[in-house]
């Protein structure tokens, strides 16, 4: 966080927010690590963190090693990786697991799946058609 937010006041606020704990059944539960699921700061912090862990790595490292096109689509705190070939998707899934593990993260097994689809997009003038 210090790399992204250099203002000590912001860093202090984030630290206090993370240490505040979670209110469950009328009692405050202390937070040991991470952000509480559904917490108001959770999405903000996860997106800043993921920018460095996933986005930059995907653009600067992974895409350079593939011989075909690949895309990363993000929405709030979820993401989809798109590849032209199944073999690339399977290979990247394993590499991604290792990449995330370096930062103490894992893929959620219930949300991680390989979905095959075909879509051809043509450019006609300034418009895209499917």
N, C-alpha and C positions, 0 to 999 in steps of 0.2 A: 504494500500500500504506500510505503514511503516513496517508492519510485514514481507512482502515479499522482499522489496527493502530497505535495511537499510542505503544505502549510501545517505547522505543528498544532494549531488549534483544531483543524479538521481531523488530524490523526488522533488527537486526544478525545475528541467527540466520538470517533469510531470505536476507540478502545473502550470508552465508558459504555457505549451502546452494546458492545459485545459482552461485557461483563455484567450487564444489568439482569440477566437471567430471563426466565420464561414464567409467566403466570399460568399455572395449571390448577384447576379446581380450587381457586382461591388462595393457592400457596405459590410463593416464588421459588422456582427451581433454579439453582445455579447453573450457568453454562460453563462447561469445561473447554470445549473446542468448537470452532465453527460458528455458524449462525443458525438460529432456530428455523426449522422448516416453516415457511409461511410468514416469517418475521418481515417487518417492513424494510429492514436494511438488507435482508438476504439477497434479493434480486439485484440490488445495486452493487453490492460487494462481489457477488458471483460473476456478474458481467464484467466488472473491472478485472477480476482475477482471470477469468476465461479469455479475455482479450490477449493476455500475455501467454497463457498456457495453450490455448487452442488457435485463436484467429491468426496471430502472427506466425506461429509454427506452420499452420496449414498453408498460408500464402507464400512464406519465404523458404520453407524447407520441403514440405510434402509435395506441393504442386510442381516444384522444380524437378522432382525425381520421377514423376509420372510422365509417360509419353503421350497420354491422352488428356482430355479435359476432365476437370473435377471441380465441384462446387461445394461451398459451405453455406448453408442457409440457417440463420439463427432467428429465433422468436422468443423473446423474454429470456428464460433460462433453459430453453431446449435448443437443440440443433439437429440438422439433417445433413449428412454428407452424401453427395451424388457422384457416381462414377459411371463411366461408359461400359466397363467390363466388370463382371462378377468377381473375377480373380483379384482385381485391384481393390474392390470393396472388402473382400475377406482379408487380404494382406494388410490393408490400412486399419481394419478393425483390431488386429493383433498389435500393430505398431501403436495405435491410439491407446490401447489398454496400458502399454508400457509407458507411454508419454504421460498419461494421467497419473499413473502410480508414482512417478517421480515427484509429484506435487501432493501426494496423499489423497488422490481422487480415484473414483471408480466409475465405470458405466453402470447405470441402473439396469439390472437384468430384465426386469419386467417391461422396460421401455426401449430396450435395445433389440432391434431386429433388422433383418435384411429383407427388403421389399423390392421385388423386381417389377419394372414397368418400362414401357416403351413410349416415347413421345418424339415426334419429329417436328422441329420448328423451322419454318422457312422465313426468310426476310424478303418482304416485298416492298420495295421503295423504303419508306421510313416506318413501315408497320411490320410487326411480327405476326405471323399466322401459324396456327398449329394444324 
